[in-house]
């Protein structure tokens, strides 16, 4: 009887352990996705900033030519 209970508890512990492992992997995967998205956002912002600066220069050049 006690032997059976111990066996059941061990099985529950093992089940919890594998659930925890799966949850940790899921979190890690989400963290990696988030980091990747952040990197893409930063690169996108940098590209936009470069484009804004280019357009500003173009406008200034056009204004000087108009003078």
PQR file of N, CA, C, O and H, with PARSE charges and radii, in Angstrom:
ATOM      1  N   UNK A   1       0.842  -1.210   0.000 -0.4000 1.5000
ATOM      2  CA  UNK A   1       0.000   0.000   0.000 -0.0000 2.0000
ATOM      3  C   UNK A   1       0.877   1.260   0.000  0.5500 1.7000
ATOM      4  O   UNK A   1       0.728   2.129  -0.860 -0.5500 1.4000
ATOM      5  N   UNK A   2       1.776   1.347   0.957 -0.4000 1.5000
ATOM      6  CA  UNK A   2       2.695   2.486   1.022 -0.0000 2.0000
ATOM      7  C   UNK A   2       3.577   2.519  -0.224  0.5500 1.7000
ATOM      8  O   UNK A   2       3.844   3.578  -0.791 -0.5500 1.4000
ATOM      9  H   UNK A   2       1.897   0.641   1.656  0.4000 1.0000
ATOM     10  N   UNK A   3       4.018   1.337  -0.630 -0.4000 1.5000
ATOM     11  CA  UNK A   3       4.845   1.216  -1.826 -0.0000 2.0000
ATOM     12  C   UNK A   3       4.111   1.789  -3.047  0.5500 1.7000
ATOM     13  O   UNK A   3       4.708   2.487  -3.867 -0.5500 1.4000
ATOM     14  H   UNK A   3       3.801   0.477  -0.169  0.4000 1.0000
ATOM     15  N   UNK A   4       2.832   1.492  -3.155 -0.4000 1.5000
ATOM     16  CA  UNK A   4       2.003   1.983  -4.268 -0.0000 2.0000
ATOM     17  C   UNK A   4       1.877   3.514  -4.215  0.5500 1.7000
ATOM     18  O   UNK A   4       1.972   4.188  -5.241 -0.5500 1.4000
ATOM     19  H   UNK A   4       2.346   0.926  -2.489  0.4000 1.0000
ATOM     20  N   UNK A   5       1.662   4.050  -3.007 -0.4000 1.5000
ATOM     21  CA  UNK A   5       1.541   5.506  -2.848 -0.0000 2.0000
ATOM     22  C   UNK A   5       2.834   6.203  -3.249  0.5500 1.7000
ATOM     23  O   UNK A   5       2.811   7.227  -3.930 -0.5500 1.4000
ATOM     24  H   UNK A   5       1.585   3.503  -2.174  0.4000 1.0000
ATOM     25  N   UNK A   6       3.953   5.646  -2.826 -0.4000 1.5000
ATOM     26  CA  UNK A   6       5.264   6.210  -3.173 -0.0000 2.0000
ATOM     27  C   UNK A   6       5.436   6.208  -4.691  0.5500 1.7000
ATOM     28  O   UNK A   6       5.918   7.180  -5.272 -0.5500 1.4000
ATOM     29  H   UNK A   6       3.973   4.814  -2.272  0.4000 1.0000
ATOM     30  N   UNK A   7       5.040   5.117  -5.318 -0.4000 1.5000
ATOM     31  CA  UNK A   7       5.151   5.000  -6.770 -0.0000 2.0000
ATOM     32  C   UNK A   7       4.305   6.078  -7.461  0.5500 1.7000
ATOM     33  O   UNK A   7       4.752   6.697  -8.426 -0.5500 1.4000
ATOM     34  H   UNK A   7       4.648   4.328  -4.846  0.4000 1.0000
ATOM     35  N   UNK A   8       3.086   6.298  -6.963 -0.4000 1.5000
ATOM     36  CA  UNK A   8       2.197   7.314  -7.539 -0.0000 2.0000
ATOM     37  C   UNK A   8       2.772   8.719  -7.367  0.5500 1.7000
ATOM     38  O   UNK A   8       2.727   9.535  -8.287 -0.5500 1.4000
ATOM     39  H   UNK A   8       2.723   5.795  -6.178  0.4000 1.0000
ATOM     40  N   UNK A   9       3.309   8.990  -6.185 -0.4000 1.5000
ATOM     41  CA  UNK A   9       3.914  10.303  -5.927 -0.0000 2.0000
ATOM     42  C   UNK A   9       5.096  10.530  -6.873  0.5500 1.7000
ATOM     43  O   UNK A   9       5.258  11.620  -7.424 -0.5500 1.4000
ATOM     44  H   UNK A   9       3.346   8.327  -5.437  0.4000 1.0000
ATOM     45  N   UNK A  10       5.913   9.500  -7.056 -0.4000 1.5000
ATOM     46  CA  UNK A  10       7.057   9.613  -7.969 -0.0000 2.0000
ATOM     47  C   UNK A  10       6.589   9.917  -9.388  0.5500 1.7000
ATOM     48  O   UNK A  10       7.192  10.726 -10.093 -0.5500 1.4000
ATOM     49  H   UNK A  10       5.782   8.616  -6.609  0.4000 1.0000
ATOM     50  N   UNK A  11       5.500   9.252  -9.800 -0.4000 1.5000
ATOM     51  CA  UNK A  11       4.955   9.496 -11.139 -0.0000 2.0000
ATOM     52  C   UNK A  11       4.453  10.932 -11.276  0.5500 1.7000
ATOM     53  O   UNK A  11       4.662  11.576 -12.304 -0.5500 1.4000
ATOM     54  H   UNK A  11       5.010   8.594  -9.227  0.4000 1.0000
ATOM     55  N   UNK A  12       3.786  11.427 -10.225 -0.4000 1.5000
ATOM     56  CA  UNK A  12       3.297  12.811 -10.246 -0.0000 2.0000
ATOM     57  C   UNK A  12       4.458  13.801 -10.339  0.5500 1.7000
ATOM     58  O   UNK A  12       4.411  14.771 -11.096 -0.5500 1.4000
ATOM     59  H   UNK A  12       3.616  10.903  -9.390  0.4000 1.0000
ATOM     60  N   UNK A  13       5.493  13.532  -9.554 -0.4000 1.5000
ATOM     61  CA  UNK A  13       6.678  14.400  -9.571 -0.0000 2.0000
ATOM     62  C   UNK A  13       7.286  14.417 -10.974  0.5500 1.7000
ATOM     63  O   UNK A  13       7.636  15.477 -11.494 -0.5500 1.4000
ATOM     64  H   UNK A  13       5.531  12.745  -8.939  0.4000 1.0000
ATOM     65  N   UNK A  14       7.407  13.244 -11.578 -0.4000 1.5000
ATOM     66  CA  UNK A  14       7.980  13.148 -12.925 -0.0000 2.0000
ATOM     67  C   UNK A  14       7.122  13.906 -13.940  0.5500 1.7000
ATOM     68  O   UNK A  14       7.637  14.587 -14.828 -0.5500 1.4000
ATOM     69  H   UNK A  14       7.123  12.383 -11.157  0.4000 1.0000
ATOM     70  N   UNK A  15       5.815  13.774 -13.789 -0.4000 1.5000
ATOM     71  CA  UNK A  15       4.883  14.476 -14.669 -0.0000 2.0000
ATOM     72  C   UNK A  15       5.022  15.994 -14.519  0.5500 1.7000
ATOM     73  O   UNK A  15       5.056  16.725 -15.509 -0.5500 1.4000
ATOM     74  H   UNK A  15       5.396  13.221 -13.068  0.4000 1.0000
ATOM     75  N   UNK A  16       5.102  16.456 -13.267 -0.4000 1.5000
ATOM     76  CA  UNK A  16       5.287  17.887 -13.004 -0.0000 2.0000
ATOM     77  C   UNK A  16       6.606  18.382 -13.581  0.5500 1.7000
ATOM     78  O   UNK A  16       6.693  19.469 -14.151 -0.5500 1.4000
ATOM     79  H   UNK A  16       5.074  15.862 -12.463  0.4000 1.0000
ATOM     80  N   UNK A  17       7.630  17.549 -13.414 -0.4000 1.5000
ATOM     81  CA  UNK A  17       8.956  17.900 -13.911 -0.0000 2.0000
ATOM     82  C   UNK A  17       8.925  18.111 -15.431  0.5500 1.7000
ATOM     83  O   UNK A  17       9.491  19.074 -15.947 -0.5500 1.4000
ATOM     84  H   UNK A  17       7.560  16.666 -12.951  0.4000 1.0000
ATOM     85  N   UNK A  18       8.259  17.200 -16.130 -0.4000 1.5000
ATOM     86  CA  UNK A  18       8.227  17.336 -17.589 -0.0000 2.0000
ATOM     87  C   UNK A  18       7.345  18.516 -18.017  0.5500 1.7000
ATOM     88  O   UNK A  18       7.629  19.164 -19.024 -0.5500 1.4000
ATOM     89  H   UNK A  18       7.798  16.418 -15.710  0.4000 1.0000
ATOM     90  N   UNK A  19       6.275  18.800 -17.254 -0.4000 1.5000
ATOM     91  CA  UNK A  19       5.453  19.988 -17.532 -0.0000 2.0000
ATOM     92  C   UNK A  19       6.274  21.262 -17.360  0.5500 1.7000
ATOM     93  O   UNK A  19       6.206  22.183 -18.174 -0.5500 1.4000
ATOM     94  H   UNK A  19       6.045  18.274 -16.435  0.4000 1.0000
ATOM     95  N   UNK A  20       7.047  21.289 -16.284 -0.4000 1.5000
ATOM     96  CA  UNK A  20       7.896  22.442 -16.003 -0.0000 2.0000
ATOM     97  C   UNK A  20       8.922  22.642 -17.118  0.5500 1.7000
ATOM     98  O   UNK A  20       9.157  23.763 -17.570 -0.5500 1.4000
ATOM     99  H   UNK A  20       7.103  20.540 -15.623  0.4000 1.0000
ATOM    100  N   UNK A  21       9.526  21.540 -17.550 -0.4000 1.5000
ATOM    101  CA  UNK A  21      10.506  21.596 -18.627 -0.0000 2.0000
ATOM    102  C   UNK A  21       9.876  22.181 -19.897  0.5500 1.7000
ATOM    103  O   UNK A  21      10.466  23.034 -20.560 -0.5500 1.4000
ATOM    104  H   UNK A  21       9.335  20.629 -17.183  0.4000 1.0000
ATOM    105  N   UNK A  22       8.669  21.708 -20.220 -0.4000 1.5000
ATOM    106  CA  UNK A  22       7.961  22.208 -21.404 -0.0000 2.0000
ATOM    107  C   UNK A  22       7.658  23.704 -21.267  0.5500 1.7000
ATOM    108  O   UNK A  22       7.799  24.463 -22.226 -0.5500 1.4000
ATOM    109  H   UNK A  22       8.190  21.015 -19.681  0.4000 1.0000
ATOM    110  N   UNK A  23       7.242  24.117 -20.071 -0.4000 1.5000
ATOM    111  CA  UNK A  23       6.939  25.531 -19.827 -0.0000 2.0000
ATOM    112  C   UNK A  23       8.192  26.391 -19.975  0.5500 1.7000
ATOM    113  O   UNK A  23       8.140  27.476 -20.554 -0.5500 1.4000
ATOM    114  H   UNK A  23       7.128  23.500 -19.292  0.4000 1.0000
ATOM    115  N   UNK A  24       9.320  25.906 -19.449 -0.4000 1.5000
ATOM    116  CA  UNK A  24      10.582  26.648 -19.561 -0.0000 2.0000
ATOM    117  C   UNK A  24      10.990  26.810 -21.022  0.5500 1.7000
ATOM    118  O   UNK A  24      11.429  27.884 -21.435 -0.5500 1.4000
ATOM    119  H   UNK A  24       9.362  25.025 -18.978  0.4000 1.0000
ATOM    120  N   UNK A  25      10.844  25.743 -21.799 -0.4000 1.5000
ATOM    121  CA  UNK A  25      11.186  25.817 -23.220 -0.0000 2.0000
ATOM    122  C   UNK A  25      10.290  26.808 -23.947  0.5500 1.7000
ATOM    123  O   UNK A  25      10.745  27.556 -24.813 -0.5500 1.4000
ATOM    124  H   UNK A  25      10.488  24.870 -21.463  0.4000 1.0000
ATOM    125  N   UNK A  26       9.017  26.805 -23.588 -0.4000 1.5000
ATOM    126  CA  UNK A  26       8.061  27.737 -24.189 -0.0000 2.0000
ATOM    127  C   UNK A  26       8.447  29.187 -23.883  0.5500 1.7000
ATOM    128  O   UNK A  26       8.424  30.046 -24.764 -0.5500 1.4000
ATOM    129  H   UNK A  26       8.647  26.198 -22.884  0.4000 1.0000
ATOM    130  N   UNK A  27       8.804  29.444 -22.618 -0.4000 1.5000
ATOM    131  CA  UNK A  27       9.219  30.793 -22.220 -0.0000 2.0000
ATOM    132  C   UNK A  27      10.478  31.203 -22.981  0.5500 1.7000
ATOM    133  O   UNK A  27      10.572  32.321 -23.488 -0.5500 1.4000
ATOM    134  H   UNK A  27       8.823  28.746 -21.902  0.4000 1.0000
ATOM    135  N   UNK A  28      11.444  30.287 -23.056 -0.4000 1.5000
ATOM    136  CA  UNK A  28      12.691  30.580 -23.756 -0.0000 2.0000
ATOM    137  C   UNK A  28      12.407  30.920 -25.226  0.5500 1.7000
ATOM    138  O   UNK A  28      12.967  31.868 -25.778 -0.5500 1.4000
ATOM    139  H   UNK A  28      11.368  29.379 -22.645  0.4000 1.0000
ATOM    140  N   UNK A  29      11.544  30.141 -25.833 -0.4000 1.5000
ATOM    141  CA  UNK A  29      11.166  30.366 -27.226 -0.0000 2.0000
ATOM    142  C   UNK A  29      10.524  31.746 -27.402  0.5500 1.7000
ATOM    143  O   UNK A  29      10.826  32.464 -28.355 -0.5500 1.4000
ATOM    144  H   UNK A  29      11.089  29.371 -25.385  0.4000 1.0000
ATOM    145  N   UNK A  30       9.631  32.108 -26.466 -0.4000 1.5000
ATOM    146  CA  UNK A  30       8.978  33.421 -26.538 -0.0000 2.0000
ATOM    147  C   UNK A  30       9.985  34.547 -26.330  0.5500 1.7000
ATOM    148  O   UNK A  30       9.903  35.584 -26.989 -0.5500 1.4000
ATOM    149  H   UNK A  30       9.385  31.525 -25.691  0.4000 1.0000
ATOM    150  N   UNK A  31      10.934  34.349 -25.418 -0.4000 1.5000
ATOM    151  CA  UNK A  31      11.969  35.365 -25.184 -0.0000 2.0000
ATOM    152  C   UNK A  31      12.795  35.583 -26.448  0.5500 1.7000
ATOM    153  O   UNK A  31      13.111  36.716 -26.811 -0.5500 1.4000
ATOM    154  H   UNK A  31      11.001  33.507 -24.882  0.4000 1.0000
ATOM    155  N   UNK A  32      13.144  34.472 -27.116 -0.4000 1.5000
ATOM    156  CA  UNK A  32      13.923  34.582 -28.350 -0.0000 2.0000
ATOM    157  C   UNK A  32      13.131  35.308 -29.435  0.5500 1.7000
ATOM    158  O   UNK A  32      13.674  36.143 -30.158 -0.5500 1.4000
ATOM    159  H   UNK A  32      12.888  33.551 -26.821  0.4000 1.0000
ATOM    160  N   UNK A  33      11.839  34.979 -29.542 -0.4000 1.5000
ATOM    161  CA  UNK A  33      10.979  35.656 -30.517 -0.0000 2.0000
ATOM    162  C   UNK A  33      10.927  37.150 -30.224  0.5500 1.7000
ATOM    163  O   UNK A  33      11.035  37.974 -31.132 -0.5500 1.4000
ATOM    164  H   UNK A  33      11.398  34.300 -28.954  0.4000 1.0000
ATOM    165  N   UNK A  34      10.761  37.489 -28.951 -0.4000 1.5000
ATOM    166  CA  UNK A  34      10.660  38.886 -28.541 -0.0000 2.0000
ATOM    167  C   UNK A  34      11.951  39.635 -28.870  0.5500 1.7000
ATOM    168  O   UNK A  34      11.917  40.751 -29.389 -0.5500 1.4000
ATOM    169  H   UNK A  34      10.673  36.819 -28.213  0.4000 1.0000
ATOM    170  N   UNK A  35      13.084  39.012 -28.565 -0.4000 1.5000
ATOM    171  CA  UNK A  35      14.386  39.625 -28.849 -0.0000 2.0000
ATOM    172  C   UNK A  35      14.541  39.864 -30.348  0.5500 1.7000
ATOM    173  O   UNK A  35      15.033  40.910 -30.771 -0.5500 1.4000
ATOM    174  H   UNK A  35      13.112  38.106 -28.143  0.4000 1.0000
ATOM    175  N   UNK A  36      14.119  38.892 -31.143 -0.4000 1.5000
ATOM    176  CA  UNK A  36      14.192  39.006 -32.602 -0.0000 2.0000
ATOM    177  C   UNK A  36      13.311  40.159 -33.093  0.5500 1.7000
ATOM    178  O   UNK A  36      13.719  40.934 -33.958 -0.5500 1.4000
ATOM    179  H   UNK A  36      13.719  38.042 -30.799  0.4000 1.0000
ATOM    180  N   UNK A  37      12.105  40.265 -32.537 -0.4000 1.5000
ATOM    181  CA  UNK A  37      11.195  41.352 -32.924 -0.0000 2.0000
ATOM    182  C   UNK A  37      11.766  42.708 -32.532  0.5500 1.7000
ATOM    183  O   UNK A  37      11.659  43.675 -33.285 -0.5500 1.4000
ATOM    184  H   UNK A  37      11.773  39.636 -31.835  0.4000 1.0000
ATOM    185  N   UNK A  38      12.374  42.774 -31.351 -0.4000 1.5000
ATOM    186  CA  UNK A  38      12.981  44.036 -30.906 -0.0000 2.0000
ATOM    187  C   UNK A  38      14.101  44.454 -31.849  0.5500 1.7000
ATOM    188  O   UNK A  38      14.216  45.623 -32.219 -0.5500 1.4000
ATOM    189  H   UNK A  38      12.461  41.988 -30.739  0.4000 1.0000
ATOM    190  N   UNK A  39      14.923  43.480 -32.232 -0.4000 1.5000
ATOM    191  CA  UNK A  39      16.026  43.754 -33.144 -0.0000 2.0000
ATOM    192  C   UNK A  39      15.494  44.291 -34.472  0.5500 1.7000
ATOM    193  O   UNK A  39      16.008  45.274 -35.005 -0.5500 1.4000
ATOM    194  H   UNK A  39      14.830  42.531 -31.932  0.4000 1.0000
ATOM    195  N   UNK A  40      14.460  43.638 -34.998 -0.4000 1.5000
ATOM    196  CA  UNK A  40      13.864  44.081 -36.261 -0.0000 2.0000
ATOM    197  C   UNK A  40      13.291  45.487 -36.130  0.5500 1.7000
ATOM    198  O   UNK A  40      13.429  46.303 -37.042 -0.5500 1.4000
ATOM    199  H   UNK A  40      14.042  42.839 -34.565  0.4000 1.0000
ATOM    200  N   UNK A  41      12.647  45.775 -34.994 -0.4000 1.5000
ATOM    201  CA  UNK A  41      12.086  47.107 -34.764 -0.0000 2.0000
ATOM    202  C   UNK A  41      13.192  48.159 -34.746  0.5500 1.7000
ATOM    203  O   UNK A  41      13.054  49.231 -35.334 -0.5500 1.4000
ATOM    204  H   UNK A  41      12.535  45.113 -34.253  0.4000 1.0000
ATOM    205  N   UNK A  42      14.285  47.840 -34.066 -0.4000 1.5000
ATOM    206  CA  UNK A  42      15.423  48.773 -34.008 -0.0000 2.0000
ATOM    207  C   UNK A  42      15.983  49.031 -35.398  0.5500 1.7000
ATOM    208  O   UNK A  42      16.252  50.174 -35.769 -0.5500 1.4000
ATOM    209  H   UNK A  42      14.398  46.969 -33.588  0.4000 1.0000
ATOM    210  N   UNK A  43      16.158  47.956 -36.163 -0.4000 1.5000
ATOM    211  CA  UNK A  43      16.688  48.100 -37.516 -0.0000 2.0000
ATOM    212  C   UNK A  43      15.732  48.918 -38.377  0.5500 1.7000
ATOM    213  O   UNK A  43      16.164  49.740 -39.185 -0.5500 1.4000
ATOM    214  H   UNK A  43      15.940  47.028 -35.862  0.4000 1.0000
ATOM    215  N   UNK A  44      14.423  48.687 -38.199 -0.4000 1.5000
ATOM    216  CA  UNK A  44      13.409  49.416 -38.950 -0.0000 2.0000
ATOM    217  C   UNK A  44      13.461  50.903 -38.589  0.5500 1.7000
ATOM    218  O   UNK A  44      13.387  51.766 -39.464 -0.5500 1.4000
ATOM    219  H   UNK A  44      14.072  48.019 -37.543  0.4000 1.0000
ATOM    220  N   UNK A  45      13.590  51.191 -37.287 -0.4000 1.5000
ATOM    221  CA  UNK A  45      13.687  52.581 -36.836 -0.0000 2.0000
ATOM    222  C   UNK A  45      14.927  53.262 -37.411  0.5500 1.7000
ATOM    223  O   UNK A  45      14.864  54.409 -37.853 -0.5500 1.4000
ATOM    224  H   UNK A  45      13.650  50.491 -36.576  0.4000 1.0000
ATOM    225  N   UNK A  46      16.048  52.551 -37.401 -0.4000 1.5000
ATOM    226  CA  UNK A  46      17.281  53.121 -37.951 -0.0000 2.0000
ATOM    227  C   UNK A  46      17.112  53.444 -39.428  0.5500 1.7000
ATOM    228  O   UNK A  46      17.536  54.500 -39.898 -0.5500 1.4000
ATOM    229  H   UNK A  46      16.099  51.619 -37.042  0.4000 1.0000
ATOM    230  N   UNK A  47      16.487  52.523 -40.153 -0.4000 1.5000
ATOM    231  CA  UNK A  47      16.259  52.737 -41.584 -0.0000 2.0000
ATOM    232  C   UNK A  47      15.357  53.955 -41.798  0.5500 1.7000
ATOM    233  O   UNK A  47      15.598  54.755 -42.702 -0.5500 1.4000
ATOM    234  H   UNK A  47      16.142  51.666 -39.771  0.4000 1.0000
ATOM    235  N   UNK A  48      14.328  54.093 -40.975 -0.4000 1.5000
ATOM    236  CA  UNK A  48      13.426  55.245 -41.082 -0.0000 2.0000
ATOM    237  C   UNK A  48      14.170  56.544 -40.779  0.5500 1.7000
ATOM    238  O   UNK A  48      13.974  57.556 -41.453 -0.5500 1.4000
ATOM    239  H   UNK A  48      14.133  53.443 -40.241  0.4000 1.0000
ATOM    240  N   UNK A  49      15.029  56.503 -39.753 -0.4000 1.5000
ATOM    241  CA  UNK A  49      15.789  57.693 -39.371 -0.0000 2.0000
ATOM    242  C   UNK A  49      16.698  58.138 -40.521  0.5500 1.7000
ATOM    243  O   UNK A  49      16.805  59.328 -40.817 -0.5500 1.4000
ATOM    244  H   UNK A  49      15.188  55.682 -39.205  0.4000 1.0000
ATOM    245  N   UNK A  50      17.341  57.173 -41.155 -0.4000 1.5000
ATOM    246  CA  UNK A  50      18.205  57.469 -42.299 -0.0000 2.0000
ATOM    247  C   UNK A  50      17.385  58.101 -43.427  0.5500 1.7000
ATOM    248  O   UNK A  50      17.816  59.068 -44.056 -0.5500 1.4000
ATOM    249  H   UNK A  50      17.254  56.206 -40.915  0.4000 1.0000
ATOM    250  N   UNK A  51      16.204  57.542 -43.669 -0.4000 1.5000
ATOM    251  CA  UNK A  51      15.324  58.063 -44.723 -0.0000 2.0000
ATOM    252  C   UNK A  51      14.846  59.478 -44.391  0.5500 1.7000
ATOM    253  O   UNK A  51      14.788  60.334 -45.274 -0.5500 1.4000
ATOM    254  H   UNK A  51      15.854  56.756 -43.158  0.4000 1.0000
ATOM    255  N   UNK A  52      14.505  59.726 -43.127 -0.4000 1.5000
ATOM    256  CA  UNK A  52      14.080  61.064 -42.695 -0.0000 2.0000
ATOM    257  C   UNK A  52      15.217  62.067 -42.919  0.5500 1.7000
ATOM    258  O   UNK A  52      14.992  63.155 -43.449 -0.5500 1.4000
ATOM    259  H   UNK A  52      14.553  59.031 -42.410  0.4000 1.0000
ATOM    260  N   UNK A  53      16.426  61.700 -42.519 -0.4000 1.5000
ATOM    261  CA  UNK A  53      17.583  62.588 -42.704 -0.0000 2.0000
ATOM    262  C   UNK A  53      17.837  62.861 -44.184  0.5500 1.7000
ATOM    263  O   UNK A  53      18.154  63.983 -44.577 -0.5500 1.4000
ATOM    264  H   UNK A  53      16.608  60.816 -42.088  0.4000 1.0000
ATOM    265  N   UNK A  54      17.692  61.818 -44.993 -0.4000 1.5000
ATOM    266  CA  UNK A  54      17.898  61.975 -46.433 -0.0000 2.0000
ATOM    267  C   UNK A  54      16.874  62.963 -47.006  0.5500 1.7000
ATOM    268  O   UNK A  54      17.217  63.833 -47.805 -0.5500 1.4000
ATOM    269  H   UNK A  54      17.435  60.907 -44.673  0.4000 1.0000
ATOM    270  N   UNK A  55      15.625  62.814 -46.587 -0.4000 1.5000
ATOM    271  CA  UNK A  55      14.566  63.707 -47.072 -0.0000 2.0000
ATOM    272  C   UNK A  55      14.785  65.139 -46.584  0.5500 1.7000
ATOM    273  O   UNK A  55      14.548  66.090 -47.329 -0.5500 1.4000
ATOM    274  H   UNK A  55      15.347  62.107 -45.937  0.4000 1.0000
ATOM    275  N   UNK A  56      15.234  65.298 -45.341 -0.4000 1.5000
ATOM    276  CA  UNK A  56      15.528  66.640 -44.814 -0.0000 2.0000
ATOM    277  C   UNK A  56      16.597  67.316 -45.670  0.5500 1.7000
ATOM    278  O   UNK A  56      16.467  68.478 -46.054 -0.5500 1.4000
ATOM    279  H   UNK A  56      15.427  64.525 -44.736  0.4000 1.0000
ATOM    280  N   UNK A  57      17.659  66.557 -45.958 -0.4000 1.5000
ATOM    281  CA  UNK A  57      18.740  67.096 -46.788 -0.0000 2.0000
ATOM    282  C   UNK A  57      18.225  67.479 -48.169  0.5500 1.7000
ATOM    283  O   UNK A  57      18.591  68.514 -48.725 -0.5500 1.4000
ATOM    284  H   UNK A  57      17.764  65.613 -45.646  0.4000 1.0000
ATOM    285  N   UNK A  58      17.366  66.619 -48.708 -0.4000 1.5000
ATOM    286  CA  UNK A  58      16.798  66.874 -50.033 -0.0000 2.0000
ATOM    287  C   UNK A  58      15.980  68.164 -50.019  0.5500 1.7000
ATOM    288  O   UNK A  58      16.058  68.965 -50.950 -0.5500 1.4000
ATOM    289  H   UNK A  58      17.068  65.778 -48.256  0.4000 1.0000
ATOM    290  N   UNK A  59      15.190  68.360 -48.952 -0.4000 1.5000
ATOM    291  CA  UNK A  59      14.355  69.559 -48.829 -0.0000 2.0000
ATOM    292  C   UNK A  59      15.242  70.801 -48.714  0.5500 1.7000
ATOM    293  O   UNK A  59      14.981  71.814 -49.364 -0.5500 1.4000
ATOM    294  H   UNK A  59      15.127  67.709 -48.196  0.4000 1.0000
ATOM    295  N   UNK A  60      16.292  70.723 -47.887 -0.4000 1.5000
ATOM    296  CA  UNK A  60      17.205  71.859 -47.714 -0.0000 2.0000
ATOM    297  C   UNK A  60      17.868  72.210 -49.044  0.5500 1.7000
ATOM    298  O   UNK A  60      17.978  73.379 -49.414 -0.5500 1.4000
ATOM    299  H   UNK A  60      16.504  69.900 -47.360  0.4000 1.0000
ATOM    300  N   UNK A  61      18.305  71.172 -49.751 -0.4000 1.5000
ATOM    301  CA  UNK A  61      18.951  71.384 -51.049 -0.0000 2.0000
ATOM    302  C   UNK A  61      17.985  72.074 -52.007  0.5500 1.7000
ATOM    303  O   UNK A  61      18.361  73.012 -52.709 -0.5500 1.4000
ATOM    304  H   UNK A  61      18.216  70.222 -49.451  0.4000 1.0000
ATOM    305  N   UNK A  62      16.749  71.607 -52.033 -0.4000 1.5000
ATOM    306  CA  UNK A  62      15.727  72.186 -52.912 -0.0000 2.0000
ATOM    307  C   UNK A  62      15.452  73.635 -52.525  0.5500 1.7000
ATOM    308  O   UNK A  62      15.278  74.487 -53.396 -0.5500 1.4000
ATOM    309  H   UNK A  62      16.444  70.844 -51.463  0.4000 1.0000
ATOM    310  N   UNK A  63      15.411  73.921 -51.211 -0.4000 1.5000
ATOM    311  CA  UNK A  63      15.172  75.292 -50.740 -0.0000 2.0000
ATOM    312  C   UNK A  63      16.319  76.209 -51.152  0.5500 1.7000
ATOM    313  O   UNK A  63      16.090  77.347 -51.562 -0.5500 1.4000
ATOM    314  H   UNK A  63      15.552  73.229 -50.504  0.4000 1.0000
ATOM    315  N   UNK A  64      17.563  75.714 -51.045 -0.4000 1.5000
ATOM    316  CA  UNK A  64      18.728  76.513 -51.446 -0.0000 2.0000
ATOM    317  C   UNK A  64      18.691  76.797 -52.937  0.5500 1.7000
ATOM    318  O   UNK A  64      19.012  77.902 -53.372 -0.5500 1.4000
ATOM    319  H   UNK A  64      17.750  74.789 -50.712  0.4000 1.0000
ATOM    320  N   UNK A  65      18.304  75.814 -53.709 -0.4000 1.5000
ATOM    321  CA  UNK A  65      18.220  75.997 -55.159 -0.0000 2.0000
ATOM    322  C   UNK A  65      17.135  77.012 -55.505  0.5500 1.7000
ATOM    323  O   UNK A  65      17.253  77.738 -56.492 -0.5500 1.4000
ATOM    324  H   UNK A  65      18.043  74.916 -53.355  0.4000 1.0000
ATOM    325  N   UNK A  66      16.079  77.063 -54.695 -0.4000 1.5000
ATOM    326  CA  UNK A  66      14.975  78.001 -54.931 -0.0000 2.0000
ATOM    327  C   UNK A  66      15.397  79.433 -54.606  0.5500 1.7000
ATOM    328  O   UNK A  66      14.888  80.387 -55.192 -0.5500 1.4000
ATOM    329  H   UNK A  66      15.983  76.473 -53.893  0.4000 1.0000
ATOM    330  N   UNK A  67      16.336  79.572 -53.662 -0.4000 1.5000
ATOM    331  CA  UNK A  67      16.818  80.916 -53.280 -0.0000 2.0000
ATOM    332  C   UNK A  67      17.551  81.490 -54.414  0.5500 1.7000
ATOM    333  O   UNK A  67      18.047  82.613 -54.323 -0.5500 1.4000
ATOM    334  H   UNK A  67      16.749  78.796 -53.186  0.4000 1.0000
TER
END
